[in-house]
Amino acid sequence: MSTDAKNFYGSKDLAKQLPHESARFVAESLFAQIEMLEGYKADYRGHFEKNLKRYRPIRNLDSVPGIDAVRGNIITAVVCMPHRFRNKHQF
């Protein structure tokens, strides 16, 4: 079966071309899981963007090159209290 490596996970029709019923079932199940996870990913991205507007520490981290809203939320969740560091270099 020929496939397009760049768009493989975007085409559910490929799963229907599989020769065995069990292989089709597994492939369709995997495609459904991917769709569900992509939906969750979009929901989390929206929530993280709201946190970016709502919380100043996340906004400050977002201004650092290479740190976006997602990574800023993660760092803020792990660090919790930046004032426990003596200075910005220790942070």
N, CA, C and O of each residue as an XYZ file, in Angstrom:
364
protein
N       0.859     -1.167      0.000
C       0.000      0.000      0.000
C       0.909      1.235      0.000
O       1.792      1.356      0.849
N       0.698      2.121     -0.922
C       1.515      3.338     -0.964
C       0.909      4.388     -0.036
O      -0.310      4.532      0.053
N       1.787      5.117      0.652
C       1.337      6.139      1.600
C       2.136      7.408      1.416
O       3.241      7.397      0.873
N       1.566      8.488      1.871
C       2.243      9.777      1.903
C       2.743      9.967      3.333
O       1.939     10.136      4.249
N       4.030      9.942      3.529
C       4.599      9.968      4.875
C       4.245     11.242      5.637
O       4.124     11.206      6.861
N       4.078     12.356      4.947
C       3.795     13.625      5.626
C       2.353     13.718      6.103
O       2.084     14.343      7.129
N       1.431     13.113      5.384
C       0.009     13.215      5.716
C      -0.591     11.874      6.128
O      -1.800     11.673      6.012
N       0.234     10.971      6.599
C      -0.245      9.620      6.909
C      -1.350      9.619      7.957
O      -2.365      8.941      7.792
N      -1.156     10.382      9.042
C      -2.126     10.358     10.137
C      -3.331     11.250      9.866
O      -4.256     11.289     10.677
N      -3.341     11.950      8.775
C      -4.475     12.800      8.432
C      -5.498     12.108      7.554
O      -6.559     12.672      7.286
N      -5.207     10.908      7.101
C      -6.093     10.218      6.171
C      -6.619      8.920      6.781
O      -5.887      7.938      6.904
N      -7.879      8.932      7.154
C      -8.512      7.733      7.725
C      -8.794      6.678      6.661
O      -8.955      5.499      6.975
N      -8.853      7.102      5.416
C      -9.186      6.170      4.338
C      -8.141      5.070      4.188
O      -8.458      3.982      3.707
N      -6.916      5.334      4.587
C      -5.875      4.316      4.494
C      -6.190      3.114      5.385
O      -5.854      1.979      5.047
N      -6.835      3.369      6.519
C      -7.178      2.273      7.428
C      -8.176      1.315      6.784
O      -8.149      0.115      7.057
N      -9.042      1.829      5.947
C     -10.048      0.982      5.298
C      -9.443      0.093      4.219
O     -10.055     -0.888      3.797
N      -8.239      0.442      3.776
C      -7.580     -0.339      2.732
C      -6.770     -1.519      3.282
O      -6.251     -2.327      2.512
N      -6.666     -1.614      4.582
C      -5.898     -2.711      5.177
C      -6.592     -4.047      4.910
O      -7.821     -4.117      4.921
N      -5.813     -5.108      4.668
C      -6.419     -6.381      4.246
C      -7.128     -7.166      5.353
O      -8.091     -7.878      5.070
N      -6.680     -7.055      6.588
C      -7.266     -7.854      7.665
C      -8.208     -7.019      8.521
O      -7.966     -5.840      8.780
N      -9.288     -7.663      8.952
C     -10.293     -6.975      9.766
C      -9.705     -6.492     11.079
O     -10.022     -5.386     11.516
N      -8.865     -7.283     11.718
C      -8.273     -6.872     12.992
C      -7.329     -5.680     12.807
O      -7.265     -4.801     13.667
N      -6.608     -5.649     11.709
C      -5.715     -4.525     11.423
C      -6.525     -3.253     11.182
O      -6.144     -2.176     11.640
N      -7.640     -3.376     10.464
C      -8.517     -2.216     10.237
C      -9.071     -1.699     11.557
O      -9.115     -0.489     11.782
N      -9.497     -2.616     12.438
C     -10.042     -2.224     13.735
C      -9.004     -1.456     14.546
O      -9.307     -0.409     15.118
N      -7.784     -1.976     14.595
C      -6.722     -1.319     15.350
C      -6.405      0.048     14.750
O      -6.274      1.028     15.484
N      -6.284      0.124     13.441
C      -5.963      1.392     12.781
C      -7.062      2.433     13.006
O      -6.763      3.591     13.299
N      -8.319      2.037     12.875
C      -9.419      2.977     13.102
C      -9.459      3.429     14.553
O      -9.765      4.586     14.841
N      -9.152      2.520     15.461
C      -9.092      2.866     16.876
C      -7.975      3.882     17.141
O      -8.162      4.835     17.896
N      -6.835      3.672     16.523
C      -5.725      4.616     16.691
C      -6.060      5.989     16.120
O      -5.729      7.010     16.723
N      -6.716      6.019     14.960
C      -7.128      7.301     14.380
C      -8.115      8.023     15.297
O      -8.040      9.242     15.449
N      -9.029      7.283     15.902
C      -9.987      7.897     16.830
C      -9.271      8.471     18.044
O      -9.617      9.555     18.513
N      -8.274      7.753     18.556
C      -7.506      8.248     19.698
C      -6.726      9.507     19.339
O      -6.656     10.449     20.129
N      -6.145      9.519     18.151
C      -5.394     10.701     17.704
C      -6.321     11.909     17.614
O      -5.959     13.000     18.055
N      -7.513     11.723     17.047
C      -8.477     12.828     16.952
C      -8.862     13.347     18.331
O      -8.944     14.557     18.543
N      -9.100     12.430     19.269
C      -9.477     12.823     20.618
C      -8.343     13.601     21.284
O      -8.586     14.628     21.918
N      -7.124     13.126     21.146
C      -5.984     13.802     21.761
C      -5.720     15.169     21.131
O      -5.315     16.102     21.825
N      -5.943     15.290     19.838
C      -5.796     16.596     19.188
C      -6.819     17.592     19.741
O      -6.515     18.775     19.895
N      -8.025     17.116     20.036
C      -9.041     17.969     20.649
C      -8.621     18.421     22.039
O      -8.767     19.594     22.383
N      -8.098     17.491     22.844
C      -7.599     17.844     24.175
C      -6.451     18.845     24.080
O      -6.363     19.786     24.868
N      -5.586     18.630     23.117
C      -4.439     19.514     22.934
C      -4.905     20.946     22.644
O      -4.344     21.900     23.183
N      -5.902     21.094     21.816
C      -6.446     22.416     21.501
C      -7.097     23.047     22.735
O      -6.958     24.247     22.968
N      -7.807     22.232     23.524
C      -8.437     22.744     24.750
C      -7.385     23.241     25.740
O      -7.528     24.315     26.325
N      -6.334     22.455     25.919
C      -5.272     22.862     26.837
C      -4.573     24.118     26.339
O      -4.258     25.008     27.128
N      -4.329     24.196     25.040
C      -3.685     25.389     24.470
C      -4.524     26.629     24.780
O      -3.978     27.664     25.162
N      -5.836     26.534     24.620
C      -6.716     27.653     24.939
C      -6.663     28.026     26.409
O      -6.635     29.207     26.755
N      -6.649     27.027     27.267
C      -6.568     27.272     28.709
C      -5.241     27.940     29.069
O      -5.211     28.862     29.884
N      -4.152     27.478     28.469
C      -2.841     28.069     28.740
C      -2.763     29.502     28.236
O      -2.120     30.341     28.867
N      -3.403     29.797     27.114
C      -3.431     31.168     26.600
C      -4.207     32.080     27.553
O      -3.826     33.233     27.753
N      -5.297     31.567     28.144
C      -6.043     32.351     29.136
C      -5.186     32.624     30.357
O      -5.204     33.733     30.892
N      -4.427     31.617     30.807
C      -3.525     31.812     31.942
C      -2.461     32.855     31.634
O      -2.034     33.598     32.518
N      -2.044     32.905     30.397
C      -1.043     33.886     29.974
C      -1.563     35.304     30.182
O      -0.813     36.188     30.595
N      -2.823     35.516     29.902
C      -3.421     36.841     30.094
C      -3.736     37.111     31.560
O      -3.722     38.262     31.995
N      -4.016     36.069     32.316
C      -4.493     36.210     33.684
C      -3.367     36.355     34.714
O      -3.528     37.075     35.700
N      -2.228     35.678     34.498
C      -1.180     35.629     35.515
C       0.114     36.272     35.021
O       0.669     35.889     33.991
N       0.569     37.247     35.778
C       1.761     37.997     35.396
C       3.030     37.135     35.319
O       3.809     37.324     34.385
N       3.282     36.201     36.247
C       4.500     35.386     36.122
C       4.575     34.614     34.802
O       5.655     34.450     34.234
N       3.438     34.147     34.326
C       3.428     33.419     33.058
C       3.683     34.387     31.904
O       4.374     34.043     30.946
N       3.129     35.591     31.993
C       3.397     36.616     30.980
C       4.877     36.966     30.941
O       5.455     37.123     29.866
N       5.494     37.089     32.124
C       6.917     37.410     32.177
C       7.748     36.292     31.548
O       8.690     36.562     30.803
N       7.405     35.054     31.841
C       8.131     33.936     31.246
C       7.927     33.876     29.742
O       8.831     33.481     29.005
N       6.748     34.266     29.284
C       6.456     34.246     27.852
C       7.318     35.246     27.091
O       7.542     35.087     25.891
N       7.801     36.270     27.778
C       8.635     37.267     27.109
C      10.066     36.763     26.888
O      10.829     37.374     26.139
N      10.431     35.655     27.537
C      11.759     35.062     27.351
C      11.770     34.311     26.023
O      10.866     33.519     25.753
N      12.787     34.554     25.188
C      12.840     33.838     23.906
C      12.889     32.325     24.110
O      13.662     31.824     24.926
N      12.066     31.615     23.370
C      12.030     30.157     23.447
C      11.004     29.608     24.422
O      10.794     28.396     24.477
N      10.362     30.476     25.192
C       9.333     30.017     26.132
C       7.990     30.544     25.644
O       7.781     31.753     25.546
N       7.085     29.621     25.342
C       5.755     30.029     24.896
C       4.762     29.846     26.038
O       5.164     29.613     27.178
N       3.491     29.947     25.745
C       2.455     29.859     26.776
C       2.457     28.494     27.462
O       2.282     28.414     28.678
N       2.653     27.432     26.703
C       2.632     26.088     27.281
C       3.810     25.916     28.237
O       3.624     25.505     29.383
N       5.005     26.224     27.780
C       6.187     26.052     28.619
C       6.137     26.999     29.819
O       6.574     26.627     30.908
N       5.617     28.209     29.644
C       5.479     29.134     30.761
C       4.558     28.597     31.841
O       4.837     28.763     33.028
N       3.470     27.959     31.450
C       2.560     27.334     32.418
C       3.241     26.194     33.150
O       3.056     26.034     34.356
N       4.023     25.404     32.438
C       4.714     24.278     33.067
C       5.733     24.782     34.082
O       5.794     24.281     35.204
N       6.534     25.774     33.689
C       7.547     26.305     34.600
C       6.894     26.900     35.836
O       7.368     26.685     36.951
N       5.817     27.641     35.651
C       5.126     28.247     36.780
C       4.557     27.178     37.718
O       4.589     27.340     38.937
N       4.044     26.103     37.157
C       3.500     25.026     37.991
C       4.595     24.322     38.786
O       4.364     23.910     39.923
N       5.767     24.181     38.210
C       6.851     23.487     38.901
C       7.502     24.386     39.949
O       7.782     23.946     41.065
N       7.740     25.645     39.586
C       8.449     26.559     40.482
C       7.559     27.022     41.629
O       8.017     27.129     42.766
N       6.319     27.291     41.342
C       5.307     27.751     42.306
C       5.645     29.105     42.932
O       4.891     30.063     42.758
N       6.745     29.202     43.645
C       7.079     30.437     44.354
C       8.475     30.920     43.944
O       9.468     30.480     44.522
N       8.565     31.807     42.969
C       9.888     32.256     42.531
C      10.610     33.098     43.582
O      11.828     33.260     43.502
N       9.888     33.636     44.561
C      10.541     34.478     45.561
C      11.467     33.687     46.488
O      12.222     34.280     47.260
N      11.415     32.363     46.418
C      12.315     31.564     47.251
C      13.740     31.559     46.718
O      14.654     31.107     47.407
N      13.945     32.061     45.488
C      15.288     32.197     44.937
C      15.837     33.569     45.296
O      15.102     34.556     45.306
N      17.140     33.627     45.592
C      17.737     34.904     46.010
C      17.754     35.939     44.888
O      17.554     37.129     45.134
N      17.990     35.492     43.671
C      18.013     36.436     42.543
C      17.575     35.725     41.253
O      17.310     34.523     41.243
N      17.510     36.486     40.197
C      17.017     35.926     38.934
C      17.970     34.898     38.351
O      17.544     34.018     37.602
N      19.252     34.991     38.680
C      20.213     34.044     38.147
C      20.058     32.673     38.803
O      20.252     31.655     38.139
N      19.718     32.623     40.073
C      19.480     31.358     40.729
C      18.159     30.734     40.263
O      18.021     29.512     40.210
N      17.216     31.574     39.936
C      15.949     31.078     39.414
C      16.211     30.339     38.113
O      15.276     29.832     37.493
